[in-house]
Amino acid sequence: MSPHSPTGLKRLQWVIRDFLSYHQLDRFKILLNKRVTILHSRHRLNLGESLLYFNPLLKQLSNDGYLNYQSPSGLFGDDSITWKRRVWAQGELESVKPLIMDQEYVCQERIKFAKKVRHDYFVCVQRSISSLEGELHLRELRTLVYTNSSVNDIMKQDHLQGRVIGQFKFSEMDIISYTLLSLNSHKVHWNKKYCQEVEGYKDIIVQGPFAVQILMAFAHSHWKIPLSKVKYKNVNFIYPETNMDRSENA
């Protein structure tokens, strides 16, 4: 790996305030329509449900319709850096203290690293969610890959291990509805023509955070205990109407 980080990159940070409204979780439950059993507390968030909150409002957008402020070209101030697609690659969530409903919290974002690996750029965002008094409640890492590889090149075969604990199929409207819930303007999640003609997908694709939330819902339901930390990695994209198995080791 060869770093490509200009002076001042590590000092960049952004603040997002949000109020943990019950309505946002209720909308998510309605979207799932009882296809997944959710151990839903009326007092605090389950691990993973924070992905419904602390999403930035629309700012300057790239050609793919997504936020530009954390892209390689935006971070490095270099418009010559281009990519065909951006992919939510992996992440980590760790609960330090429960996030309580009906309260306001502050999410601080900063760039943990931004690196060029061969022809791709990896951007890791570190997020810390704290109370208004500054008490830390949740740590999060999310890594996006900005790549010029074709869709066929980034596809990998999934090898399911462990006992299957649930199955889920994302519909087209599931994906579009989650886009509205999470304020995600990325065209790959709602514009089929763009997906086919520009990025080379056959259809719109499921959001990385959406897939993580479904996986976490199955995990909570299966083990029936609060989870405090999770690491995840997306090895393939998901089209609508694809049957997905969730295993104990997934």
N, C-alpha and C positions, 0 to 999 in steps of 0.2 A: 504494500500500500504506500502510495506517495501522497502526502498531505498537500492540499491546495488551499491554504488559509491565509488571507490577507491580514494585515495588521488591524486589530480592533474587532475581529470576528467574534472572539470569545466574550467581548463586552456587550454584544448585542443581546437585548432581552425585551420581552413584551409582556404586558399585563392584561389579563382577561378576567373581568368580574362576572359572576353569575349567581343567580338565586335558585336554590334547589326546590323547584316547584313540583308538587305532586302531579300536576297536569302533564308534564313531559313524560313521566314514567307511565301514566295511565294511557297516553297516546301510544306508547311503545307496546303496552300490553294489548291494546285493541288491534294494533298492527299484527301481532302474533296470533290473535284469534284462537287462543287455547291450544295451539300446536306444540307449545313448549310449556311445561310446568315451571312457573317462576315462584321461588320462595321470596315473595315480595314483602318487605317490611314497610310499614307506614311511618317509621321513625328514622330510618337511615338507609343509605345506599348499599347495595351489594357490590362487591368488587366487580368492576367492569361497567357498571351503570353510569359511572362518571363520564363515559364516552358520549353520552347524550347531552352533556353540558360542556361549558367552557370552550365552545367552538367560536372562532373569531368571525366578526361581521365581515361582509364583503369589502375587500380593498382592491388594489390593483391586481388584475387577473392576467394570467398567461393565455396563450392561444387555446389551451385545452380547457379553459374556463375555470381553472383552479387558482388559488392564491399564489401570488408571485413572490411574496416577501421572504419566503424561506427556500426558494429555489436556488440552484447554484448561480445562475446569472444574477439573481437579486442579491444574494449574499456577497458575491465577489464583485458586484458592480461591473460585470463583463457580459455584454449582450452577445458576444461571439460564442458563448457556451450554449449549445442547443441540445435538445433531446427529443426522442420520438414519443416517449411515454414516461410517466412517473408511477411507481409501484409502492404500495404500503408493504414493506418487507417483513418487519418484525417489531416487537416491542416488549415492554415489561410494565406491570402494574404492581405496586406494593402499598398496602394499607398500613399507615402508621397509627391512625386513630380514625374511628368511623366518621363519615360525612353525614351530618344530621340534616334531615329534611326541614324545609321551611326556614332555611338560613342562607345568608349570603357568604360566599367564599371568594378568594382571590387566587387565580392561577398565574404563576410566573413561568414564562417560557424563556429558554436560552438555548443556544446551539452548543451541544456537547462536542460534536466534531463534524467536519465536512471534509470528505476525502475523495480523491479521484482514484479509482481502481480500474486500470486499463482504460476503457472508453466510457466507463460509467461513473456517476457521482453518487456517493452515499452521504446523506444528511441525517444526523441524529439530533432530535430535539428532546431536551430534558425539561420536564414539567413538574412543578411543585405546587400543590394546592393547599392553601392555608386559610385559617380563619382570619377575620378582619383584625384580630389582635396579633396575628403573625404566628400562630401555633400550627405546625405542620401536620397535615392529615393524610396526604397521599403523594407518593412519588410515581412518576411515569417517565418511561423512555419510549420514543417512537422513531423508527428509522425508515426513511423513504429512499428509494433508489431511482435515480434519473438515468434512463438508459436509452441507447440507440439500437438495442437488439430487437429483432423481429419478435412477434408474438410466439412463433413456433420455437424460437431459440430459448425463450424464458419458461416454456412449459416443462414441467417435471412430473414424473409419475409418482402418485401417492401410494405408499405401502401402509395399509391400515394394520395396526398392531393393537392387541388387547381386545377385550370384550366390548361389543357395540352397546352403548348406553342410550342411543337415541338417533333418530333420523329426521332430516329436515329438507324441505325443498323451497327455495326462494322463488317467488313469482316475480314477474316484471314489476307489478305494482308494489310489491314489498320493497324492492330496490329503490323505486322512485319515491315512495313514501318516506323511507329512511333518509333519503337525500334531503327532503324537506325538513324532517325532524332535526337533522344534524347540521343544517345550513351548509351543506356540501354542494358546491356549484360545479364540481368536476364533471365534464361532459360524458366521461366513460360510464357514468351511472344513470344517465337519462336520455342521451342523444344517440340512438342506434345508428343513424346515418354517419355521424362523426366517427363512431367506433369502427364501422366497416370501411369507410373511405379514407380515414386519416391514420388511425392507429392499428388497423388490421384485425380487430376482433370480429367475431361473427355476430355478436350481440352486445348489449350493455352488460356490465359485470358487477358483482356484489362488492360493496364497500368493505375494506379490511376491518374497520371497527364493527360493522354489522356482523360479520362472520365471528369476530371475537366475542361479541355479546351473546350470540346464540350458543357458542361453545361454553361460555361461562354459565349461562342459564342451565344447560344440561348438567354441567359439573355440580352446581349448587343443588340441583334437584336430585342428582344421583347420590352424592355424599351427605347431603342434608346438614352440612355444617358451614359456617362462614369461612370463606377462603381469604387468606391475607396476602398472598403473593402469587403471581402467574407470569410466566414467560411464554411468548407465542411466536410463531414464524409462519408466514404465508409462503407456501411452496408452489402454489398454482392459483390462477384466477378461477372464478366461479361464474358460470352463466346461469340465467334464470331457467327454471324447470329442471335443474340438475339434482338428482337425489344425492344427499350428503349423509354419510354415516359418521357418527361421533363415537369414538372409542374411549376407554379408560385412559389410554396413553396418548390420545390425540392432543 
